[in-house]
Every structure is written in C-alpha cells, then in structure tokens.
C-alpha cells in the first residue's frame, strides 16, 4: 500500500528540496549573471541581482583576448582522448579482474584506488621533470596520458562493478562457441556492458574536462584546455570578475549540456548494482 | 566420431580434491548421464571435459586425440548451460549463428544451417526475436540450436532442464532424447534428477564425492546396484534399508528392498506395521508404514488397494528382489 502523504507535508518537502537545489545551483547562476555585468557592477555592493545593464561585452572581450575555440578543442581532445584511451586499457583489465580473479585481485583493486587518495601535488615535481625531459610539456598527448593515468583507477573500478553483474556462463558459452578472448570481449562482453561503459565514459569525460591541477601545471599555451582559459582571468594584478565569469560560463556550458542530455545514463551509472 | 576417454583425471581446488581421480570411457554416439547429489563433482567433471576448468592431473582424450591442454573451442564440443547462457543482445538468429560466425563460415552456409536448426527445433517463427521475448522452453531450444549447428563431436548438457516447470521438463526430456536418436552424436548430460537419468541415458555414471560409484545402463543400476549409495540413489521412491537381526538372517549387514518389491497384505506376511501416510497418485499408492520391529518402510502398491492412515498391514519382501550389502556397504552377490 502506498504511504499516505498529507498535502502540507508535500508542500514542506517540496520547499526544502527546492531550497537545497537552488543553494547548490546558485553559484553557477551567479556566475552566469555576473558574466553579463560590467566589471564595476560585478563588484558593486550591494550586488544587483537581475536589474543591471545587461551586456555581452565580456564575452567579446574574452574571445578577442584569448581564443576560446582553441582551448575548447584542447579540452575536447584531452577529455575524450584520455577517456577513450582509458577505456581501451580498462576493459581488458576489468575483464581479467571480474572473470578471472586471483587471490590478489581485491588487493590490486584497493591499491589502484589508493593512488587516488594521494595528494597529486606530492608527485608534481617528478611528473613535471619527466614531462620536461621527454618533451611532453604543453602537448595534448602529454595531457591525454596524464589524465588517462589519474582517471584509470575510477574507470577500472566502475567497469569492474558492471562486469561483475554479467553472468560468467554467457562468456563461457562464447568460449565454447569458438570465440577467442578478443572476440569474446568485442562481440559478447562489450555489447552487454554498453550501458555501463556509456556511463563510465560520460562520467570520465566530465572528470577529465574539469580536471585543473595537472592541466594547469603541465600546459602553458599550445595545449592549454578551458581550465587554463578560466585561470588566465584570475591574475596577481587583480580579479576581473565579469570576464572571469564569462570565461567560466563558456568553459562549463558544453559539459553542462552534455550532462543534461545524458543525466538518465549518468544516474543509472552511479546507482548501478545498488538495487537488484 | 565422438569418443571421450578420461584417464586418472583429478581436480583440486586449493587443498580440497573435488575429483580425486576418475577413469571413464564414453563411446561414440552414447547418451551418458552423470548423476549424483549436489556437490558430488558432476558439473566440475563436465567442465573439465569442456575445457572450462583445467585438470589438476590426468588426461582427457577426445576422439583419439589428447585434448587435455586444448582450449574449449578447439575440443569440438558444444555445451548447453543450465541458465541457457544466450547472448541477450543478439536475436535468436544471431545466437544460433554465433558459433558458425566464429568459425568463419560463409554467410550463405550460416543462413542455411541456422534455417535447418530452427526448423528442427520449431524456432523458425522466432528467429528475429530477442531471447528476453521467449519463454523458458523456447530459450532452451535456442541454446540447443546454438549447440547443434556446429555439428560437434559431442554435446555437453549441464542440468539443462532444471529451470523449467515440471510439465515442460517432461516434454524437453523427450525432445532431447529424440534429438539424440536423430543426430546419433555423443551426449553427456549432467543432472541431479535420477528420473531424468533413468529415462534418457544409455549409460549412467553415478557420482558421489567426486568418485564414480557405478557405471552402467539404467536397468543395470536398478537391478544390480554395486553399493548402498547407488541402491539408495537410483529408484523412486527410495529403496528401504534394514540392518540388524533381520539382515543377519540373510547373512548380510544390511538388506535392501525396493518399495515396489514389497507385497502388501491385510492378514499375513513377514513384517507387521501401521500405515503412517498414504500418498494416493491414482495409478499407485505410496505407503509409509511404521513396521513394529524395523522402523519405517515405504511400499508401493496398486492404486486400487484400499488402505488409509492407521490401518494395520503386513509387508513381505520378494526374496528374488532382495539386495544384500556387507558392512562396507558393498553388494553381496
């Protein structure tokens, strides 16, 4: 029997939910609004909420000072590239751990996850030196590599959890039917794991898109993605809030749109296996 | 030709020997059933033959060639799994065609073989459906279709009917038997259900704790069980066992008598007792009789025999059908 919920209680819960939702969304909304203000209005106290002189001047300024599309393309290449490369490595690894585990598999999984617990700055100097000495500094391929490595544990963990849900007998059937390991993965495992792979792909594109520590430290001009584009508007000489906001809005817009259209897939991915 | 020979095959998981050591010959074209209680190692043995598990020791010879180290696909065997293990993202057609596609067959050859298999298995109308749109019996037929298109040396069935309801199980049992007569290919069938074993097998292998207790034809096992385990496992309802002074009178440690070999009478006989439960099946009645001197006995009598709970009856074993066992549980002949 469904629970009886009074109208009053519904109203209260709805109000609380909206308040929390708006609180979480507010910084993004504020950034969006600020991007249409002049620099003076942006730092005015008390701040104007909606009634100010709307201007798109910041966007033109930002575009003319630093080429948005160059950074955008860098972000696309780095985030998609690192995610695809990560999947190529992670699918066979997760296969091995899910379907041919040894007694050390759990330890390996924990060890991989533990690398995510270390503060990245701890290895900044050696990483920087390796990048400098191998000529990878400020290259897209260098960023693709480093983002692949830092997100690989998460990709493997997510795929491992999905693969665990696939009955091993189906893969054994494929083996009996004459499929080699590669064909078993391509024709049977991957198509069955498509929903899981899709949500892993989306989540990792978002993580890679937003990653700022390594992209800021290992790129300068040529390979700099949108994180560097935003950061360039926060300088020691002072903050240009309106331009910073315009840059931020432009940087997060693509990933917000991607997230909006794929939210069903993402939610499924994040709660996969919770209820069965 | 699909003869399979196991030589000293053993399987050890950690410190636990699931299969200590097994020798077995399976002739070409035979329908062999591995039967035993759960955990007896019958599925493991099948998986060793399939190549899905590696043997710890010994050799598996298929069709005269040593296949011990061969991967599953190279052994020329097809397997039908308990869960059907169909590829959920592929249509019935693609499922059946999959082994042929893996073998690199021509599209025209694949189409023809799939159509033939579908006709044999009454699946022609379902070729474009996905497995989830089929009933349990149809799914099982698809799994069988996928197994037969390759024309393997032998078929391996791992409890293929245990997910089906009782009526369907009887039908599929018949269909698999008919398929065997049609194809005349070696079949190895694993089940815990002794009725399936008795009705389908040319040869039954009774397994217990990883060891072969007896190998023989269904009637062989029924009439001449080698030991107490086989005597108790084969036959339904179970054989009655009596030990003590009654057995000593027959120069045995234990005597066994099947329920159908006890003669029931209301006024005279060897053992007297009270009817506890009477199960009326119509054609037969199973009586659980609390015999005064020896405990509960099960008897199978004609459905016409009017008897109910609490009646006093006499039971007499047919002396020709009495089984005798020594203190180790081995048959005395």
HADDOCK unambig.tbl for C-alpha pairs under 7 A between the chains (distance, minus, plus):
assign (segid A and resid 169 and name CA) (segid B and resid 85 and name CA) 5.73 0.50 0.50
assign (segid A and resid 170 and name CA) (segid B and resid 85 and name CA) 4.53 0.50 0.50
assign (segid A and resid 170 and name CA) (segid B and resid 86 and name CA) 6.47 0.50 0.50
assign (segid A and resid 170 and name CA) (segid B and resid 87 and name CA) 6.66 0.50 0.50
assign (segid A and resid 173 and name CA) (segid B and resid 85 and name CA) 6.39 0.50 0.50
assign (segid A and resid 175 and name CA) (segid B and resid 72 and name CA) 6.27 0.50 0.50
assign (segid A and resid 175 and name CA) (segid B and resid 73 and name CA) 5.98 0.50 0.50
assign (segid A and resid 176 and name CA) (segid B and resid 72 and name CA) 5.30 0.50 0.50
assign (segid A and resid 176 and name CA) (segid B and resid 73 and name CA) 4.95 0.50 0.50
assign (segid A and resid 176 and name CA) (segid B and resid 78 and name CA) 6.25 0.50 0.50
assign (segid A and resid 176 and name CA) (segid B and resid 79 and name CA) 6.75 0.50 0.50
assign (segid A and resid 177 and name CA) (segid B and resid 73 and name CA) 6.12 0.50 0.50
assign (segid A and resid 177 and name CA) (segid B and resid 99 and name CA) 4.53 0.50 0.50
assign (segid A and resid 178 and name CA) (segid B and resid 73 and name CA) 4.20 0.50 0.50
assign (segid A and resid 178 and name CA) (segid B and resid 99 and name CA) 6.08 0.50 0.50
assign (segid A and resid 178 and name CA) (segid B and resid 102 and name CA) 5.75 0.50 0.50
assign (segid A and resid 178 and name CA) (segid B and resid 103 and name CA) 6.73 0.50 0.50
assign (segid A and resid 179 and name CA) (segid B and resid 102 and name CA) 5.75 0.50 0.50
assign (segid A and resid 188 and name CA) (segid B and resid 87 and name CA) 6.96 0.50 0.50
assign (segid A and resid 191 and name CA) (segid B and resid 89 and name CA) 6.89 0.50 0.50
assign (segid A and resid 192 and name CA) (segid B and resid 89 and name CA) 6.44 0.50 0.50
